């Protein structure tokens, strides 16, 4: 096994042990507003950012670190005294009353009966388990039918009834994501996923040279996120190139099943994980035309947003949580191998000037819709609107 793989595993293990020793997931962090609090709020999301102490020190590996931090700061700026806990802290019991509770998955159902006077908000950052889990099982079944390979599920979502116990929800995701929660009849407030790094449009990009180069970029859950399909397609398209960026080594059964495609196919290069702030990622983006990401269920995919900011065209499934038009990308309707093949071939044969114009429109759109500022404004507006509808008395105490 590659030395870098062993080193990565050791570093992850050390980080988990250190985190466990610090009892991070059992911590309660108190955030105080200036002056007399307008109310009390409980935030159940990612507690780690509140232990860093500095916004600039937050990891860039996932948007939820900064977004959780921003949500806590927003509540403080609205005048709330905030208690922040980790979303997996199922031992926490409130010692005081709260006016507002915000939770992502597991705590809202448990805490709702204990906080009858609180406004309860679910922050949705993935599709509902009743959609997410069956979608992954279908992908695994389809892989077994195509290749005779039966892989185990990867991180199935724990069932929860948070949306049924919420008064309203904020949502990262498009209509496909939102539809998985509409059965509960709660008001849904869409919020755009953030992006930590903003790059200028790559004016010097040579689209004539890069139009045959594509990228799959994702985190864990290779079959869920369609890497198996993308590998099979590009293994049969030797004139096109595919770069694979993601922690593939963490899924050893997947690597064993797709070793030939990942490591023995001349037009496919597996880079492993790559930090988005690294020169290597930027260089790869500058020589690549498009991201191909046929996920079967998401909230709103941050990797796709990152790639669009870096000047890549998106080729995405509807379930990736972003809405596309043909002027700025290609939307996959069923993510079949035939459809993926047709879309990448179509782009590879498109005139360079047309591709450059599409990439610019994609970049302009994502710059207008997916930044940290847009997330902060949309989430604040949603919370203010929810409080105005559910607790007008409390809403009147909030700053303008």
C-alpha positions, 0 to 999 in steps of 0.5 A, spaced: 500 500 500 502 507 498 506 510 504 501 516 503 495 512 504 498 509 510 500 516 513 493 518 511 490 513 515 494 514 521 493 521 521 485 520 521 486 515 527 490 520 531 485 525 530 479 521 532 483 519 538 485 526 540 477 528 539 475 522 543 480 524 549 477 531 548 470 529 549 468 534 543 462 531 542 459 531 549 461 539 549 456 544 550 459 551 548 456 557 550 456 564 546 453 570 549 451 576 545 453 583 547 448 586 552 441 583 555 439 577 551 433 577 547 432 570 548 436 563 549 437 558 543 440 551 542 444 550 536 445 542 535 450 542 529 457 541 528 460 543 535 468 543 533 468 550 530 466 554 536 472 550 539 477 553 534 476 560 536 478 563 530 474 563 523 480 563 519 482 556 522 476 552 520 477 546 516 475 547 508 474 540 507 467 541 508 462 547 508 459 545 514 464 547 519 464 554 517 456 554 516 455 551 523 460 557 526 456 562 522 449 560 524 451 560 531 454 567 530 448 569 526 444 567 532 448 571 537 448 577 532 440 577 533 441 577 540 440 570 543 444 567 548 446 560 544 448 553 547 452 549 541 452 542 542 454 536 537 448 533 533 450 526 535 450 528 542 444 524 544 446 525 552 444 532 552 438 534 556 436 542 557 437 545 564 434 551 562 428 553 557 430 555 550 426 560 545 429 557 539 432 550 537 436 548 531 438 541 529 440 537 523 438 530 524 438 526 531 436 531 537 430 535 535 425 529 536 428 527 543 428 534 545 421 537 542 417 534 548 422 537 553 422 544 550 414 545 548 415 553 548 421 553 543 420 554 536 423 548 533 427 549 526 430 543 522 436 545 518 436 540 512 443 538 509 441 532 506 436 528 503 431 525 507 433 518 510 427 515 506 429 517 500 437 517 501 437 510 503 433 506 498 437 510 493 443 508 495 441 500 495 438 501 488 445 503 486 448 497 489 443 493 486 444 496 479 452 495 480 451 488 482 447 486 476 452 490 471 458 487 474 457 481 479 459 485 485 456 486 491 458 492 495 456 493 502 452 500 504 456 506 506 454 510 511 446 509 511 442 515 514 440 514 521 432 514 521 429 520 524 423 524 525 426 531 526 422 534 520 415 532 523 417 535 530 419 542 527 415 548 526 419 549 519 426 548 516 432 551 512 434 547 506 440 546 503 438 543 496 434 544 490 426 541 489 429 534 489 431 535 496 426 539 498 421 534 495 423 528 500 421 532 506 414 535 503 410 530 506 411 533 513 407 539 511 412 544 514 414 551 511 421 550 507 426 555 507 431 554 501 438 556 503 444 556 498 450 552 500 456 556 501 463 556 498 470 557 502 474 560 496 473 564 491 477 564 484 477 569 478 475 566 472 480 562 468 481 567 462 487 564 460 484 557 460 485 553 453 478 550 452 481 547 445 486 543 449 482 541 456 475 539 452 477 532 453 479 532 460 474 530 465 473 530 473 470 526 478 470 530 485 467 527 491 468 524 498 466 518 501 460 513 498 463 512 491 457 508 489 452 513 492 456 518 488 456 515 482 464 514 481 463 506 479 458 509 473 463 514 471 469 509 471 465 504 467 464 510 462 471 512 461 474 506 461 470 505 454 472 512 452 480 511 451 480 518 447 477 522 453 481 523 460 478 522 467 481 525 473 479 522 480 479 526 486 477 523 493 478 519 499 478 512 494 483 509 499 478 509 505 473 504 501 477 498 500 472 493 497 470 499 492 478 499 490 478 492 490 472 491 485 475 497 481 482 496 481 483 496 473 479 502 472 482 506 478 490 504 477 491 500 470 487 504 465 491 509 461 486 514 461 484 514 468 488 517 473 486 517 481 489 522 485 486 521 492 484 526 496 486 533 494 485 540 498 481 545 494 486 550 497 492 547 494 496 549 488 495 542 485 487 542 485 487 549 482 492 546 476 488 540 475 482 545 475 485 549 470 487 543 465 480 540 466 473 541 462 468 539 467 466 535 473 462 529 472 458 527 478 452 523 478 450 522 485 443 518 487 441 523 493 444 529 496 442 535 500 446 540 496 453 538 493 459 543 495 464 539 491 460 541 485 459 548 487 467 548 488 468 546 481 464 551 478 467 556 482 474 554 479 471 554 472 469 547 471 463 546 467 458 541 471 455 535 469 450 533 475 444 529 477 438 532 479 439 529 485 446 533 487 441 538 489 443 544 484 439 546 478 442 547 471 440 549 464 444 547 458 447 554 458 451 553 463 452 545 464 449 538 463 443 535 467 443 528 468 436 526 468 437 518 470 445 518 470 445 511 466 451 509 463 449 511 456 446 518 459 453 519 462 457 517 456 452 521 451 453 528 455 461 527 456 462 526 448 457 531 447 461 536 451 468 534 448 465 535 441 463 542 442 467 548 439 472 551 444 469 558 444 462 555 446 465 551 452 468 558 454 462 561 454 458 556 458 464 556 463 463 563 464 456 563 465 456 557 470 462 561 474 458 567 474 451 564 476 455 560 482 458 567 484 452 570 484 448 564 488 453 560 492 458 564 497 459 565 504 455 572 504 449 569 500 449 563 505 449 568 511 444 572 509 439 567 506 439 563 513 439 569 517 433 572 513 429 565 514 430 565 521 427 572 522 421 570 518 420 563 522 420 567 528 416 572 525 411 567 524 411 563 530 413 568 535 412 575 533 413 577 541 420 574 540 421 577 533 420 584 536 426 584 540 430 582 535 435 587 532 433 590 525 
